[in-house]
């Protein structure tokens, strides 16, 4: 179990680079669509190469298992990209740290999925941990705005709220769908194949919308896209799904996403506070502390 916790926590820190990149893109007025399109293609090509060198990762999987896993993970990849793009829209108009936390509060959905649908054990520590994480998110959301006018070059108001809530829904659906294969306990299903199917869904969004969303390629997108692709490949192909499986085998699959997202939130909050120096209130520091304690408790 400890190895699984470490793997998903490291994945969460890597995932914080998504928020960092989208935040930078919003501030620099870079095109998030172009960045995520290139990132998804690079990750998909990498996965295809890895599977091509070891075709047994595909041929050893039965047809029915491959079908239901493909449906779940391709849909998860689709939801993830939609979440990233709507989050970027929100970040163009509001406090980045607040928006990031609202989006990532979707972690409660896979936790509920594990408890309600798959009858996972709920301990007092885990309940308290989830409540602390959610309490920290709510506190950060309430006190994330520092007043009217402009802060850090962003126009304030509530134009960010609808896309932030939409991203919450997309991320929640992504996390529930991506977690399903771990509950199905399919030892023949490799993390490499699952990560590849996830990227198929991500690329599928851009292909499906190509007729109505023609965004030209920009050289400015290469650097952030390669950074995202590198972190995504390490996290998804080598750590995340393997970590979820280790947790699910000991009846703790429901804490996988809360730990991942909690670590992700902490990573981005440090970026928000100390790198781009968004104005941070005393209550936001308390919120961050609550989130750290919550992660520790659900890991016990």
Number of C-alpha atoms within 10 A of each C-alpha: 19 11 12 21 22 17 23 29 26 19 26 25 21 23 23 25 20 23 26 23 20 27 28 18 20 20 15 10 11 18 19 23 20 20 25 26 21 22 26 27 19 21 27 23 14 17 21 17 11 16 16 12 9 11 12 12 17 17 11 12 17 11 11 9 14 17 11 12 23 20 14 21 29 26 23 28 29 23 24 25 26 20 25 23 18 21 30 29 22 27 28 22 21 25 25 29 27 23 28 28 27 22 27 24 24 25 27 20 20 25 24 16 19 24 17 11 8 15 12 19 14 15 12 11 15 21 14 16 25 25 17 23 31 24 18 26 27 18 20 25 19 13 16 23 20 15 10 9 10 13 15 12 11 16 16 18 15 11 15 22 18 14 21 27 19 17 30 25 20 23 28 24 22 27 26 24 21 25 25 19 23 21 17 13 12 13 11 14 19 19 22 22 23 24 25 26 24 30 29 24 25 28 23 20 20 21 12 10 10 11 8 7 11 11 11 9 14 11 9 13 20 15 12 23 22 18 14 27 23 16 19 24 21 15 23 24 22 17 20 26 27 22 27 28 26 20 23 24 13 10 18 23 29 30 28 31 26 30 29 28 27 29 24 26 29 19 19 26 25 15 19 22 16 12 11 14 11 19 16 18 15 9 15 24 16 14 22 23 15 21 25 20 16 26 24 15 20 25 18 12
